[in-house]
Amino acid sequence: MGKMKQVAMIIAENDVDTLETMISLAKRNGRERVFYRGELYTMEQADNMLNFIYNELDQIRRAEQSI
């Protein structure tokens, strides 16, 4: 599955909090990788994905406010 499709699914299923929790737990336990939705991500990949999702959600929120 492509990364954009995966990000879209995370947003659509409102599963952002789970990703954030998995990243926090991994960091707290000193791990360098995050296992999420059946895939293993480096901490950098997971952080980038979370930041991208937050940016997309912010853009959606701004678009809704401007309507």
CHARMM internal coordinates of N, CA and C (Angstrom, degrees):
IC EDIT
DIST 1 N 1 CA 1.4434
DIST 1 CA 1 C 1.5182
ANGL 1 N 1 CA 1 C 107.86
DIST 1 C 2 N 1.3193
ANGL 1 CA 1 C 2 N 116.42
DIHE 1 N 1 CA 1 C 2 N 138.39
DIST 2 N 2 CA 1.4566
ANGL 1 C 2 N 2 CA 121.25
DIHE 1 CA 1 C 2 N 2 CA 179.37
DIST 2 CA 2 C 1.5199
ANGL 2 N 2 CA 2 C 111.27
DIHE 1 C 2 N 2 CA 2 C -69.87
DIST 2 C 3 N 1.3092
ANGL 2 CA 2 C 3 N 115.62
DIHE 2 N 2 CA 2 C 3 N 154.52
DIST 3 N 3 CA 1.4688
ANGL 2 C 3 N 3 CA 120.78
DIHE 2 CA 2 C 3 N 3 CA -178.04
DIST 3 CA 3 C 1.5219
ANGL 3 N 3 CA 3 C 111.97
DIHE 2 C 3 N 3 CA 3 C -62.77
DIST 3 C 4 N 1.3311
ANGL 3 CA 3 C 4 N 117.51
DIHE 3 N 3 CA 3 C 4 N -39.91
DIST 4 N 4 CA 1.4635
ANGL 3 C 4 N 4 CA 119.96
DIHE 3 CA 3 C 4 N 4 CA -179.59
DIST 4 CA 4 C 1.5286
ANGL 4 N 4 CA 4 C 110.93
DIHE 3 C 4 N 4 CA 4 C -64.39
DIST 4 C 5 N 1.3229
ANGL 4 CA 4 C 5 N 116.49
DIHE 4 N 4 CA 4 C 5 N -39.74
DIST 5 N 5 CA 1.4595
ANGL 4 C 5 N 5 CA 120.13
DIHE 4 CA 4 C 5 N 5 CA 178.43
DIST 5 CA 5 C 1.5196
ANGL 5 N 5 CA 5 C 109.92
DIHE 4 C 5 N 5 CA 5 C -65.97
DIST 5 C 6 N 1.3236
ANGL 5 CA 5 C 6 N 116.39
DIHE 5 N 5 CA 5 C 6 N -40.02
DIST 6 N 6 CA 1.4599
ANGL 5 C 6 N 6 CA 120.39
DIHE 5 CA 5 C 6 N 6 CA 179.42
DIST 6 CA 6 C 1.5259
ANGL 6 N 6 CA 6 C 110.67
DIHE 5 C 6 N 6 CA 6 C -64.74
DIST 6 C 7 N 1.3244
ANGL 6 CA 6 C 7 N 117.37
DIHE 6 N 6 CA 6 C 7 N -43.22
DIST 7 N 7 CA 1.4592
ANGL 6 C 7 N 7 CA 121.52
DIHE 6 CA 6 C 7 N 7 CA 177.77
DIST 7 CA 7 C 1.5253
ANGL 7 N 7 CA 7 C 109.97
DIHE 6 C 7 N 7 CA 7 C -62.21
DIST 7 C 8 N 1.3160
ANGL 7 CA 7 C 8 N 117.09
DIHE 7 N 7 CA 7 C 8 N -43.28
DIST 8 N 8 CA 1.4619
ANGL 7 C 8 N 8 CA 121.17
DIHE 7 CA 7 C 8 N 8 CA 178.43
DIST 8 CA 8 C 1.5219
ANGL 8 N 8 CA 8 C 111.19
DIHE 7 C 8 N 8 CA 8 C -60.67
DIST 8 C 9 N 1.3154
ANGL 8 CA 8 C 9 N 117.38
DIHE 8 N 8 CA 8 C 9 N -40.04
DIST 9 N 9 CA 1.4658
ANGL 8 C 9 N 9 CA 121.09
DIHE 8 CA 8 C 9 N 9 CA 178.63
DIST 9 CA 9 C 1.5269
ANGL 9 N 9 CA 9 C 110.79
DIHE 8 C 9 N 9 CA 9 C -66.16
DIST 9 C 10 N 1.3179
ANGL 9 CA 9 C 10 N 117.38
DIHE 9 N 9 CA 9 C 10 N -40.50
DIST 10 N 10 CA 1.4633
ANGL 9 C 10 N 10 CA 120.77
DIHE 9 CA 9 C 10 N 10 CA 178.99
DIST 10 CA 10 C 1.5176
ANGL 10 N 10 CA 10 C 109.76
DIHE 9 C 10 N 10 CA 10 C -61.74
DIST 10 C 11 N 1.3256
ANGL 10 CA 10 C 11 N 116.84
DIHE 10 N 10 CA 10 C 11 N -43.86
DIST 11 N 11 CA 1.4594
ANGL 10 C 11 N 11 CA 120.76
DIHE 10 CA 10 C 11 N 11 CA 179.06
DIST 11 CA 11 C 1.5252
ANGL 11 N 11 CA 11 C 110.44
DIHE 10 C 11 N 11 CA 11 C -66.00
DIST 11 C 12 N 1.3204
ANGL 11 CA 11 C 12 N 116.63
DIHE 11 N 11 CA 11 C 12 N -46.87
DIST 12 N 12 CA 1.4695
ANGL 11 C 12 N 12 CA 120.91
DIHE 11 CA 11 C 12 N 12 CA -177.45
DIST 12 CA 12 C 1.5254
ANGL 12 N 12 CA 12 C 112.12
DIHE 11 C 12 N 12 CA 12 C -62.51
DIST 12 C 13 N 1.3119
ANGL 12 CA 12 C 13 N 116.51
DIHE 12 N 12 CA 12 C 13 N -36.87
DIST 13 N 13 CA 1.4638
ANGL 12 C 13 N 13 CA 120.45
DIHE 12 CA 12 C 13 N 13 CA -178.65
DIST 13 CA 13 C 1.5247
ANGL 13 N 13 CA 13 C 112.17
DIHE 12 C 13 N 13 CA 13 C -89.03
DIST 13 C 14 N 1.3361
ANGL 13 CA 13 C 14 N 116.58
DIHE 13 N 13 CA 13 C 14 N 5.69
DIST 14 N 14 CA 1.4613
ANGL 13 C 14 N 14 CA 122.38
DIHE 13 CA 13 C 14 N 14 CA 178.88
DIST 14 CA 14 C 1.5310
ANGL 14 N 14 CA 14 C 110.89
DIHE 13 C 14 N 14 CA 14 C 51.98
DIST 14 C 15 N 1.3212
ANGL 14 CA 14 C 15 N 115.59
DIHE 14 N 14 CA 14 C 15 N 48.71
DIST 15 N 15 CA 1.4609
ANGL 14 C 15 N 15 CA 122.44
DIHE 14 CA 14 C 15 N 15 CA -174.83
DIST 15 CA 15 C 1.5337
ANGL 15 N 15 CA 15 C 111.92
DIHE 14 C 15 N 15 CA 15 C -109.11
DIST 15 C 16 N 1.3233
ANGL 15 CA 15 C 16 N 116.27
DIHE 15 N 15 CA 15 C 16 N 19.49
DIST 16 N 16 CA 1.4610
ANGL 15 C 16 N 16 CA 121.23
DIHE 15 CA 15 C 16 N 16 CA -177.16
DIST 16 CA 16 C 1.5259
ANGL 16 N 16 CA 16 C 110.52
DIHE 15 C 16 N 16 CA 16 C -66.45
DIST 16 C 17 N 1.3364
ANGL 16 CA 16 C 17 N 116.79
DIHE 16 N 16 CA 16 C 17 N -39.14
DIST 17 N 17 CA 1.4639
ANGL 16 C 17 N 17 CA 120.42
DIHE 16 CA 16 C 17 N 17 CA -179.69
DIST 17 CA 17 C 1.5233
ANGL 17 N 17 CA 17 C 111.82
DIHE 16 C 17 N 17 CA 17 C -61.34
DIST 17 C 18 N 1.3164
ANGL 17 CA 17 C 18 N 116.64
DIHE 17 N 17 CA 17 C 18 N -36.01
DIST 18 N 18 CA 1.4610
ANGL 17 C 18 N 18 CA 120.50
DIHE 17 CA 17 C 18 N 18 CA 178.84
DIST 18 CA 18 C 1.5203
ANGL 18 N 18 CA 18 C 110.61
DIHE 17 C 18 N 18 CA 18 C -65.01
DIST 18 C 19 N 1.3198
ANGL 18 CA 18 C 19 N 116.68
DIHE 18 N 18 CA 18 C 19 N -43.96
DIST 19 N 19 CA 1.4578
ANGL 18 C 19 N 19 CA 120.39
DIHE 18 CA 18 C 19 N 19 CA 177.78
DIST 19 CA 19 C 1.5230
ANGL 19 N 19 CA 19 C 110.38
DIHE 18 C 19 N 19 CA 19 C -61.37
DIST 19 C 20 N 1.3139
ANGL 19 CA 19 C 20 N 116.51
DIHE 19 N 19 CA 19 C 20 N -45.20
DIST 20 N 20 CA 1.4596
ANGL 19 C 20 N 20 CA 120.86
DIHE 19 CA 19 C 20 N 20 CA 179.47
DIST 20 CA 20 C 1.5340
ANGL 20 N 20 CA 20 C 111.06
DIHE 19 C 20 N 20 CA 20 C -60.63
DIST 20 C 21 N 1.3180
ANGL 20 CA 20 C 21 N 116.60
DIHE 20 N 20 CA 20 C 21 N -41.50
DIST 21 N 21 CA 1.4581
ANGL 20 C 21 N 21 CA 121.14
DIHE 20 CA 20 C 21 N 21 CA 178.38
DIST 21 CA 21 C 1.5236
ANGL 21 N 21 CA 21 C 111.52
DIHE 20 C 21 N 21 CA 21 C -64.79
DIST 21 C 22 N 1.3241
ANGL 21 CA 21 C 22 N 117.01
DIHE 21 N 21 CA 21 C 22 N -42.56
DIST 22 N 22 CA 1.4639
ANGL 21 C 22 N 22 CA 120.52
DIHE 21 CA 21 C 22 N 22 CA 179.40
DIST 22 CA 22 C 1.5278
ANGL 22 N 22 CA 22 C 111.41
DIHE 21 C 22 N 22 CA 22 C -62.92
DIST 22 C 23 N 1.3245
ANGL 22 CA 22 C 23 N 116.32
DIHE 22 N 22 CA 22 C 23 N -39.36
DIST 23 N 23 CA 1.4650
ANGL 22 C 23 N 23 CA 120.62
DIHE 22 CA 22 C 23 N 23 CA 178.04
DIST 23 CA 23 C 1.5243
ANGL 23 N 23 CA 23 C 109.89
DIHE 22 C 23 N 23 CA 23 C -65.33
DIST 23 C 24 N 1.3252
ANGL 23 CA 23 C 24 N 116.55
DIHE 23 N 23 CA 23 C 24 N -45.18
DIST 24 N 24 CA 1.4681
ANGL 23 C 24 N 24 CA 120.58
DIHE 23 CA 23 C 24 N 24 CA -179.68
DIST 24 CA 24 C 1.5229
ANGL 24 N 24 CA 24 C 111.52
DIHE 23 C 24 N 24 CA 24 C -61.28
DIST 24 C 25 N 1.3230
ANGL 24 CA 24 C 25 N 116.17
DIHE 24 N 24 CA 24 C 25 N -43.91
DIST 25 N 25 CA 1.4682
ANGL 24 C 25 N 25 CA 119.83
DIHE 24 CA 24 C 25 N 25 CA 179.16
DIST 25 CA 25 C 1.5218
ANGL 25 N 25 CA 25 C 111.95
DIHE 24 C 25 N 25 CA 25 C -63.74
DIST 25 C 26 N 1.3123
ANGL 25 CA 25 C 26 N 116.09
DIHE 25 N 25 CA 25 C 26 N -42.09
DIST 26 N 26 CA 1.4606
ANGL 25 C 26 N 26 CA 120.12
DIHE 25 CA 25 C 26 N 26 CA 179.42
DIST 26 CA 26 C 1.5273
ANGL 26 N 26 CA 26 C 110.77
DIHE 25 C 26 N 26 CA 26 C -62.60
DIST 26 C 27 N 1.3312
ANGL 26 CA 26 C 27 N 116.44
DIHE 26 N 26 CA 26 C 27 N -43.54
DIST 27 N 27 CA 1.4643
ANGL 26 C 27 N 27 CA 120.36
DIHE 26 CA 26 C 27 N 27 CA 179.06
DIST 27 CA 27 C 1.5233
ANGL 27 N 27 CA 27 C 110.95
DIHE 26 C 27 N 27 CA 27 C -64.33
DIST 27 C 28 N 1.3149
ANGL 27 CA 27 C 28 N 115.73
DIHE 27 N 27 CA 27 C 28 N -43.64
DIST 28 N 28 CA 1.4624
ANGL 27 C 28 N 28 CA 120.48
DIHE 27 CA 27 C 28 N 28 CA -179.37
DIST 28 CA 28 C 1.5232
ANGL 28 N 28 CA 28 C 111.74
DIHE 27 C 28 N 28 CA 28 C -62.37
DIST 28 C 29 N 1.3250
ANGL 28 CA 28 C 29 N 116.47
DIHE 28 N 28 CA 28 C 29 N -34.51
DIST 29 N 29 CA 1.4625
ANGL 28 C 29 N 29 CA 121.17
DIHE 28 CA 28 C 29 N 29 CA -179.47
DIST 29 CA 29 C 1.5240
ANGL 29 N 29 CA 29 C 113.27
DIHE 28 C 29 N 29 CA 29 C -89.70
DIST 29 C 30 N 1.3273
ANGL 29 CA 29 C 30 N 116.85
DIHE 29 N 29 CA 29 C 30 N 5.22
DIST 30 N 30 CA 1.4539
ANGL 29 C 30 N 30 CA 121.47
DIHE 29 CA 29 C 30 N 30 CA 176.81
DIST 30 CA 30 C 1.5196
ANGL 30 N 30 CA 30 C 114.42
DIHE 29 C 30 N 30 CA 30 C 71.54
DIST 30 C 31 N 1.3103
ANGL 30 CA 30 C 31 N 116.09
DIHE 30 N 30 CA 30 C 31 N 26.33
DIST 31 N 31 CA 1.4625
ANGL 30 C 31 N 31 CA 119.59
DIHE 30 CA 30 C 31 N 31 CA 179.76
DIST 31 CA 31 C 1.5187
ANGL 31 N 31 CA 31 C 110.91
DIHE 30 C 31 N 31 CA 31 C -89.85
DIST 31 C 32 N 1.3111
ANGL 31 CA 31 C 32 N 115.49
DIHE 31 N 31 CA 31 C 32 N 153.36
DIST 32 N 32 CA 1.4527
ANGL 31 C 32 N 32 CA 121.16
DIHE 31 CA 31 C 32 N 32 CA -179.47
DIST 32 CA 32 C 1.5233
ANGL 32 N 32 CA 32 C 112.48
DIHE 31 C 32 N 32 CA 32 C -101.44
DIST 32 C 33 N 1.3168
ANGL 32 CA 32 C 33 N 116.38
DIHE 32 N 32 CA 32 C 33 N -3.92
DIST 33 N 33 CA 1.4662
ANGL 32 C 33 N 33 CA 120.86
DIHE 32 CA 32 C 33 N 33 CA -178.06
DIST 33 CA 33 C 1.5190
ANGL 33 N 33 CA 33 C 110.30
DIHE 32 C 33 N 33 CA 33 C -134.98
DIST 33 C 34 N 1.3364
ANGL 33 CA 33 C 34 N 114.24
DIHE 33 N 33 CA 33 C 34 N 155.05
DIST 34 N 34 CA 1.4606
ANGL 33 C 34 N 34 CA 121.70
DIHE 33 CA 33 C 34 N 34 CA 179.80
DIST 34 CA 34 C 1.5264
ANGL 34 N 34 CA 34 C 107.94
DIHE 33 C 34 N 34 CA 34 C -123.86
DIST 34 C 35 N 1.3277
ANGL 34 CA 34 C 35 N 117.22
DIHE 34 N 34 CA 34 C 35 N 127.70
DIST 35 N 35 CA 1.4561
ANGL 34 C 35 N 35 CA 122.00
DIHE 34 CA 34 C 35 N 35 CA 174.91
DIST 35 CA 35 C 1.5138
ANGL 35 N 35 CA 35 C 107.07
DIHE 34 C 35 N 35 CA 35 C -97.80
DIST 35 C 36 N 1.3364
ANGL 35 CA 35 C 36 N 115.48
DIHE 35 N 35 CA 35 C 36 N 116.08
DIST 36 N 36 CA 1.4561
ANGL 35 C 36 N 36 CA 120.79
DIHE 35 CA 35 C 36 N 36 CA -175.34
DIST 36 CA 36 C 1.5131
ANGL 36 N 36 CA 36 C 109.51
DIHE 35 C 36 N 36 CA 36 C -144.87
DIST 36 C 37 N 1.3117
ANGL 36 CA 36 C 37 N 116.02
DIHE 36 N 36 CA 36 C 37 N 128.25
DIST 37 N 37 CA 1.4677
ANGL 36 C 37 N 37 CA 123.06
DIHE 36 CA 36 C 37 N 37 CA 179.13
DIST 37 CA 37 C 1.5258
ANGL 37 N 37 CA 37 C 112.69
DIHE 36 C 37 N 37 CA 37 C 53.09
DIST 37 C 38 N 1.3178
ANGL 37 CA 37 C 38 N 116.00
DIHE 37 N 37 CA 37 C 38 N 41.37
DIST 38 N 38 CA 1.4500
ANGL 37 C 38 N 38 CA 120.62
DIHE 37 CA 37 C 38 N 38 CA 174.61
DIST 38 CA 38 C 1.5156
ANGL 38 N 38 CA 38 C 115.56
DIHE 37 C 38 N 38 CA 38 C 81.08
DIST 38 C 39 N 1.3379
ANGL 38 CA 38 C 39 N 117.17
DIHE 38 N 38 CA 38 C 39 N 6.68
DIST 39 N 39 CA 1.4623
ANGL 38 C 39 N 39 CA 120.12
DIHE 38 CA 38 C 39 N 39 CA 179.17
DIST 39 CA 39 C 1.5200
ANGL 39 N 39 CA 39 C 109.74
DIHE 38 C 39 N 39 CA 39 C -128.57
DIST 39 C 40 N 1.3197
ANGL 39 CA 39 C 40 N 114.92
DIHE 39 N 39 CA 39 C 40 N 153.58
DIST 40 N 40 CA 1.4511
ANGL 39 C 40 N 40 CA 122.22
DIHE 39 CA 39 C 40 N 40 CA 178.54
DIST 40 CA 40 C 1.5217
ANGL 40 N 40 CA 40 C 108.70
DIHE 39 C 40 N 40 CA 40 C -103.59
DIST 40 C 41 N 1.3201
ANGL 40 CA 40 C 41 N 116.68
DIHE 40 N 40 CA 40 C 41 N 124.24
DIST 41 N 41 CA 1.4652
ANGL 40 C 41 N 41 CA 122.75
DIHE 40 CA 40 C 41 N 41 CA -178.65
DIST 41 CA 41 C 1.5213
ANGL 41 N 41 CA 41 C 109.19
DIHE 40 C 41 N 41 CA 41 C -118.44
DIST 41 C 42 N 1.3344
ANGL 41 CA 41 C 42 N 115.76
DIHE 41 N 41 CA 41 C 42 N 146.60
DIST 42 N 42 CA 1.4528
ANGL 41 C 42 N 42 CA 118.37
DIHE 41 CA 41 C 42 N 42 CA 170.01
DIST 42 CA 42 C 1.5263
ANGL 42 N 42 CA 42 C 106.65
DIHE 41 C 42 N 42 CA 42 C -70.51
DIST 42 C 43 N 1.3125
ANGL 42 CA 42 C 43 N 116.23
DIHE 42 N 42 CA 42 C 43 N 161.71
DIST 43 N 43 CA 1.4598
ANGL 42 C 43 N 43 CA 119.82
DIHE 42 CA 42 C 43 N 43 CA 179.82
DIST 43 CA 43 C 1.5343
ANGL 43 N 43 CA 43 C 110.26
DIHE 42 C 43 N 43 CA 43 C -60.62
DIST 43 C 44 N 1.3265
ANGL 43 CA 43 C 44 N 116.34
DIHE 43 N 43 CA 43 C 44 N -37.35
DIST 44 N 44 CA 1.4639
ANGL 43 C 44 N 44 CA 120.94
DIHE 43 CA 43 C 44 N 44 CA 179.01
DIST 44 CA 44 C 1.5334
ANGL 44 N 44 CA 44 C 110.72
DIHE 43 C 44 N 44 CA 44 C -63.97
DIST 44 C 45 N 1.3279
ANGL 44 CA 44 C 45 N 117.16
DIHE 44 N 44 CA 44 C 45 N -44.03
DIST 45 N 45 CA 1.4615
ANGL 44 C 45 N 45 CA 120.63
DIHE 44 CA 44 C 45 N 45 CA 178.88
DIST 45 CA 45 C 1.5285
ANGL 45 N 45 CA 45 C 111.10
DIHE 44 C 45 N 45 CA 45 C -62.60
DIST 45 C 46 N 1.3216
ANGL 45 CA 45 C 46 N 116.22
DIHE 45 N 45 CA 45 C 46 N -44.34
DIST 46 N 46 CA 1.4618
ANGL 45 C 46 N 46 CA 120.71
DIHE 45 CA 45 C 46 N 46 CA -179.08
DIST 46 CA 46 C 1.5279
ANGL 46 N 46 CA 46 C 110.89
DIHE 45 C 46 N 46 CA 46 C -64.44
DIST 46 C 47 N 1.3401
ANGL 46 CA 46 C 47 N 117.16
DIHE 46 N 46 CA 46 C 47 N -44.17
DIST 47 N 47 CA 1.4650
ANGL 46 C 47 N 47 CA 120.83
DIHE 46 CA 46 C 47 N 47 CA 177.75
DIST 47 CA 47 C 1.5210
ANGL 47 N 47 CA 47 C 111.19
DIHE 46 C 47 N 47 CA 47 C -62.48
DIST 47 C 48 N 1.3269
ANGL 47 CA 47 C 48 N 116.75
DIHE 47 N 47 CA 47 C 48 N -42.74
DIST 48 N 48 CA 1.4650
ANGL 47 C 48 N 48 CA 120.45
DIHE 47 CA 47 C 48 N 48 CA 178.71
DIST 48 CA 48 C 1.5230
ANGL 48 N 48 CA 48 C 111.36
DIHE 47 C 48 N 48 CA 48 C -62.68
DIST 48 C 49 N 1.3240
ANGL 48 CA 48 C 49 N 116.31
DIHE 48 N 48 CA 48 C 49 N -41.36
DIST 49 N 49 CA 1.4595
ANGL 48 C 49 N 49 CA 120.39
DIHE 48 CA 48 C 49 N 49 CA 179.52
DIST 49 CA 49 C 1.5317
ANGL 49 N 49 CA 49 C 109.90
DIHE 48 C 49 N 49 CA 49 C -64.31
DIST 49 C 50 N 1.3240
ANGL 49 CA 49 C 50 N 117.11
DIHE 49 N 49 CA 49 C 50 N -43.76
DIST 50 N 50 CA 1.4608
ANGL 49 C 50 N 50 CA 120.85
DIHE 49 CA 49 C 50 N 50 CA 179.69
DIST 50 CA 50 C 1.5297
ANGL 50 N 50 CA 50 C 110.80
DIHE 49 C 50 N 50 CA 50 C -64.06
DIST 50 C 51 N 1.3168
ANGL 50 CA 50 C 51 N 117.06
DIHE 50 N 50 CA 50 C 51 N -43.23
DIST 51 N 51 CA 1.4687
ANGL 50 C 51 N 51 CA 120.35
DIHE 50 CA 50 C 51 N 51 CA 178.34
DIST 51 CA 51 C 1.5235
ANGL 51 N 51 CA 51 C 111.07
DIHE 50 C 51 N 51 CA 51 C -63.21
DIST 51 C 52 N 1.3197
ANGL 51 CA 51 C 52 N 117.06
DIHE 51 N 51 CA 51 C 52 N -40.35
DIST 52 N 52 CA 1.4613
ANGL 51 C 52 N 52 CA 120.86
DIHE 51 CA 51 C 52 N 52 CA 178.25
DIST 52 CA 52 C 1.5281
ANGL 52 N 52 CA 52 C 110.13
DIHE 51 C 52 N 52 CA 52 C -62.76
DIST 52 C 53 N 1.3217
ANGL 52 CA 52 C 53 N 116.66
DIHE 52 N 52 CA 52 C 53 N -43.66
DIST 53 N 53 CA 1.4656
ANGL 52 C 53 N 53 CA 120.99
DIHE 52 CA 52 C 53 N 53 CA 179.53
DIST 53 CA 53 C 1.5231
ANGL 53 N 53 CA 53 C 110.38
DIHE 52 C 53 N 53 CA 53 C -61.95
DIST 53 C 54 N 1.3331
ANGL 53 CA 53 C 54 N 116.88
DIHE 53 N 53 CA 53 C 54 N -45.52
DIST 54 N 54 CA 1.4647
ANGL 53 C 54 N 54 CA 119.49
DIHE 53 CA 53 C 54 N 54 CA 178.95
DIST 54 CA 54 C 1.5279
ANGL 54 N 54 CA 54 C 111.57
DIHE 53 C 54 N 54 CA 54 C -61.31
DIST 54 C 55 N 1.3247
ANGL 54 CA 54 C 55 N 117.22
DIHE 54 N 54 CA 54 C 55 N -39.42
DIST 55 N 55 CA 1.4623
ANGL 54 C 55 N 55 CA 120.42
DIHE 54 CA 54 C 55 N 55 CA 177.45
DIST 55 CA 55 C 1.5276
ANGL 55 N 55 CA 55 C 111.04
DIHE 54 C 55 N 55 CA 55 C -63.53
DIST 55 C 56 N 1.3230
ANGL 55 CA 55 C 56 N 116.53
DIHE 55 N 55 CA 55 C 56 N -43.30
DIST 56 N 56 CA 1.4685
ANGL 55 C 56 N 56 CA 120.32
DIHE 55 CA 55 C 56 N 56 CA 178.92
DIST 56 CA 56 C 1.5233
ANGL 56 N 56 CA 56 C 111.17
DIHE 55 C 56 N 56 CA 56 C -63.96
DIST 56 C 57 N 1.3275
ANGL 56 CA 56 C 57 N 117.26
DIHE 56 N 56 CA 56 C 57 N -43.33
DIST 57 N 57 CA 1.4607
ANGL 56 C 57 N 57 CA 120.64
DIHE 56 CA 56 C 57 N 57 CA 178.93
DIST 57 CA 57 C 1.5210
ANGL 57 N 57 CA 57 C 110.91
DIHE 56 C 57 N 57 CA 57 C -63.97
DIST 57 C 58 N 1.3284
ANGL 57 CA 57 C 58 N 116.93
DIHE 57 N 57 CA 57 C 58 N -37.10
DIST 58 N 58 CA 1.4595
ANGL 57 C 58 N 58 CA 120.83
DIHE 57 CA 57 C 58 N 58 CA 177.87
DIST 58 CA 58 C 1.5275
ANGL 58 N 58 CA 58 C 110.57
DIHE 57 C 58 N 58 CA 58 C -65.23
DIST 58 C 59 N 1.3256
ANGL 58 CA 58 C 59 N 117.39
DIHE 58 N 58 CA 58 C 59 N -41.49
DIST 59 N 59 CA 1.4612
ANGL 58 C 59 N 59 CA 121.05
DIHE 58 CA 58 C 59 N 59 CA 178.15
DIST 59 CA 59 C 1.5263
ANGL 59 N 59 CA 59 C 110.82
DIHE 58 C 59 N 59 CA 59 C -64.49
DIST 59 C 60 N 1.3207
ANGL 59 CA 59 C 60 N 116.82
DIHE 59 N 59 CA 59 C 60 N -39.47
DIST 60 N 60 CA 1.4721
ANGL 59 C 60 N 60 CA 120.54
DIHE 59 CA 59 C 60 N 60 CA 177.92
DIST 60 CA 60 C 1.5250
ANGL 60 N 60 CA 60 C 109.77
DIHE 59 C 60 N 60 CA 60 C -64.33
DIST 60 C 61 N 1.3173
ANGL 60 CA 60 C 61 N 116.93
DIHE 60 N 60 CA 60 C 61 N -44.23
DIST 61 N 61 CA 1.4598
ANGL 60 C 61 N 61 CA 121.25
DIHE 60 CA 60 C 61 N 61 CA 179.57
DIST 61 CA 61 C 1.5329
ANGL 61 N 61 CA 61 C 110.97
DIHE 60 C 61 N 61 CA 61 C -61.34
DIST 61 C 62 N 1.3311
ANGL 61 CA 61 C 62 N 116.36
DIHE 61 N 61 CA 61 C 62 N -43.83
DIST 62 N 62 CA 1.4626
ANGL 61 C 62 N 62 CA 120.02
DIHE 61 CA 61 C 62 N 62 CA 179.33
DIST 62 CA 62 C 1.5237
ANGL 62 N 62 CA 62 C 111.62
DIHE 61 C 62 N 62 CA 62 C -64.39
DIST 62 C 63 N 1.3207
ANGL 62 CA 62 C 63 N 116.58
DIHE 62 N 62 CA 62 C 63 N -40.04
DIST 63 N 63 CA 1.4666
ANGL 62 C 63 N 63 CA 120.19
DIHE 62 CA 62 C 63 N 63 CA 178.69
DIST 63 CA 63 C 1.5182
ANGL 63 N 63 CA 63 C 110.78
DIHE 62 C 63 N 63 CA 63 C -64.52
DIST 63 C 64 N 1.3223
ANGL 63 CA 63 C 64 N 117.04
DIHE 63 N 63 CA 63 C 64 N -39.53
DIST 64 N 64 CA 1.4701
ANGL 63 C 64 N 64 CA 120.55
DIHE 63 CA 63 C 64 N 64 CA 178.80
DIST 64 CA 64 C 1.5254
ANGL 64 N 64 CA 64 C 111.57
DIHE 63 C 64 N 64 CA 64 C -67.23
DIST 64 C 65 N 1.3380
ANGL 64 CA 64 C 65 N 116.81
DIHE 64 N 64 CA 64 C 65 N -35.32
DIST 65 N 65 CA 1.4620
ANGL 64 C 65 N 65 CA 120.16
DIHE 64 CA 64 C 65 N 65 CA 179.77
DIST 65 CA 65 C 1.5239
ANGL 65 N 65 CA 65 C 111.99
DIHE 64 C 65 N 65 CA 65 C -70.70
DIST 65 C 66 N 1.3335
ANGL 65 CA 65 C 66 N 116.20
DIHE 65 N 65 CA 65 C 66 N -29.18
DIST 66 N 66 CA 1.4497
ANGL 65 C 66 N 66 CA 119.16
DIHE 65 CA 65 C 66 N 66 CA -177.45
DIST 66 CA 66 C 1.5287
ANGL 66 N 66 CA 66 C 113.28
DIHE 65 C 66 N 66 CA 66 C -80.58
DIST 66 C 67 N 1.3144
ANGL 66 CA 66 C 67 N 115.89
DIHE 66 N 66 CA 66 C 67 N -9.83
DIST 67 N 67 CA 1.4737
ANGL 66 C 67 N 67 CA 120.00
DIHE 66 CA 66 C 67 N 67 CA -178.82
DIST 67 CA 67 C 1.4959
ANGL 67 N 67 CA 67 C 111.19
DIHE 66 C 67 N 67 CA 67 C -80.29
END
COOR INIT
IC SEED 1 N 1 CA 1 C
IC BUILD
